[in-house]
């Protein structure tokens, strides 16, 4: 299993991670604000269809290694917010919510499957706008790496330098992909 996300269709990227379980523990890291805040974003999440999702990102706080925020993301230096809506929730195996609101919102699916003492997490981000694929792929790859660090009891890697390296990797990978499989 490669850690790199794959473009499964226009505007869709999919990641797979085998994480230390049990499934309920991984589910908590997806849905509990404090635990989710260790790898992605804090905020309330009403775990029922139609429920509101509020995410507050503080990328620099995801690791004890402190780095400056890149100029391109300086507007997020003191946090950034995102709201969405739960589309489907089947604890502890399946969660779908919008990434944003309105007609331009994309959609994120988290699927959890037990594999012995581990858990297979499949994350799929759909309906990405043209030009968003590189940043989103690099972002999810970085956040999932930090999640894996947290679950394995390792010191989380720094967000910004990891993201910069991965975004460059995805830019090269996606440029080399057939035109119909590039960003949506």
C-alpha positions in Angstrom: 0.0 0.0 0.0 1.4 3.4 -1.0 1.0 6.3 1.2 0.4 8.5 -1.8 -3.2 9.4 -2.7 -4.5 8.3 -6.1 -6.7 10.2 -8.4 -9.6 7.8 -9.0 -11.6 10.2 -11.3 -11.7 13.8 -12.1 -11.9 15.8 -8.9 -11.4 12.8 -6.6 -8.4 11.7 -4.5 -8.3 8.5 -2.4 -5.9 7.6 0.4 -5.5 4.3 2.3 -3.7 4.0 5.7 -3.3 0.9 8.0 -3.5 2.4 11.5 -3.1 0.9 15.0 -6.5 0.0 16.3 -8.9 -0.8 17.6 -11.6 0.7 15.3 -13.3 2.6 18.2 -10.0 4.4 18.9 -9.5 5.5 15.3 -13.2 6.5 15.1 -12.6 8.8 18.2 -9.7 10.4 16.4 -12.1 11.3 13.5 -15.0 12.5 15.6 -13.8 13.7 19.0 -12.8 17.4 18.8 -9.8 17.1 21.1 -8.4 14.0 19.5 -9.1 15.3 15.9 -7.4 18.5 16.9 -4.2 16.5 17.4 -3.9 15.7 13.7 -6.5 17.8 11.7 -8.8 20.3 13.3 -10.9 20.9 16.4 -14.6 21.7 16.4 -18.0 20.3 17.0 -19.4 17.6 14.8 -23.1 16.5 15.1 -22.9 12.8 14.1 -26.2 12.4 12.3 -27.2 13.2 8.7 -27.8 16.9 8.5 -25.6 17.6 11.5 -23.3 20.5 11.4 -19.5 20.2 11.2 -17.3 23.0 12.4 -13.5 22.6 11.9 -10.9 25.0 13.2 -7.4 24.4 11.7 -4.3 25.3 13.6 -1.6 23.7 11.5 1.4 25.0 13.5 0.0 23.4 16.7 0.0 19.8 15.3 3.6 19.2 16.2 6.0 20.3 18.9 8.4 21.2 16.1 7.7 24.9 15.5 8.1 26.3 11.9 7.1 29.5 10.3 3.9 29.5 8.3 4.7 29.8 4.6 3.8 33.1 3.0 1.2 31.4 0.8 -0.7 30.3 3.9 0.0 33.3 6.1 -3.8 34.0 6.2 -4.2 30.8 8.1 -1.4 31.5 10.7 -3.8 32.1 13.6 -6.3 29.5 12.5 -8.7 28.9 9.7 -12.3 27.7 9.9 -14.4 25.4 7.7 -18.1 24.4 8.1 -19.9 21.5 6.6 -22.7 19.1 7.0 -22.8 15.4 7.9 -24.2 13.4 5.0 -23.9 9.9 6.4 -22.8 8.5 9.7 -22.5 4.8 10.7 -20.3 4.6 13.8 -17.6 3.4 14.0 -17.2 2.5 10.3 -18.4 5.2 8.0 -18.5 9.0 8.1 -19.3 11.4 5.1 -19.5 15.1 5.4 -19.2 18.1 3.1 -16.0 20.1 3.0 -17.5 23.6 3.0 -21.0 24.7 2.4 -23.1 25.6 -0.6 -23.0 24.5 -4.2 -19.2 24.5 -4.3 -18.7 22.2 -1.3 -16.7 19.1 -1.8 -17.2 15.9 0.1 -15.0 13.7 2.4 -15.6 10.1 3.1 -13.9 8.2 5.9 -14.3 4.4 5.9 -12.9 2.2 8.7 -12.4 -1.6 8.4 -10.8 -3.7 11.1 -7.7 -5.7 10.0 -6.7 -7.8 12.9 -5.5 -5.4 15.6 -5.2 -2.6 13.0 -7.7 -0.5 11.1 -7.8 0.2 7.4 -8.7 3.9 6.9 -9.9 4.8 3.4 -10.3 8.6 2.9 -11.9 9.8 -0.3 -12.2 13.5 -1.1 -14.7 14.1 -4.0 -15.9 17.1 -6.0 -12.7 19.0 -5.8 -12.6 22.2 -7.9 -10.1 22.6 -10.7 -6.7 23.5 -9.3 -7.4 22.2 -5.8 -6.0 18.7 -6.2 -2.3 19.4 -5.4 -3.0 21.3 -2.2 -5.7 19.0 -1.0 -3.7 15.8 -1.8 -0.6 17.3 0.0 -2.8 18.4 2.9 -4.5 15.1 3.4 -1.2 13.2 3.1 0.3 15.4 5.7 -2.6 15.3 8.1 -2.8 11.5 7.7 0.9 11.1 8.4 0.4 13.1 11.7 -2.6 10.9 12.5 -0.5 7.8 12.1 2.2 9.4 14.3 -0.3 10.1 17.0 -1.8 6.7 16.9 1.6 5.0 17.0 2.8 7.2 19.9 5.4 9.0 17.9 6.2 12.7 18.0 4.1 14.2 15.2 6.1 15.5 12.3 6.0 19.3 11.6 3.1 20.3 9.4 4.4 23.0 7.1 7.7 21.5 5.9 6.0 18.1 5.4 3.2 19.7 3.5 5.6 21.7 1.3 7.6 18.5 0.3 4.4 16.5 -0.4 2.7 19.3 -2.4 5.8 19.3 -4.6 5.7 15.5 -4.9 2.0 15.7 -5.9 2.6 18.5 -8.4 5.1 16.3 -10.2 3.0 13.2 -9.9 -0.1 14.9 -11.2 1.7 16.6 -14.0 2.9 13.2 -15.2 -0.6 11.6 -15.0 -2.8 11.4 -18.0 -4.8 14.6 -18.6 -8.1 12.9 -17.7 -6.8 11.9 -14.3 -5.4 15.3 -13.2 -7.1 17.8 -10.9 -10.8 18.2 -11.3 
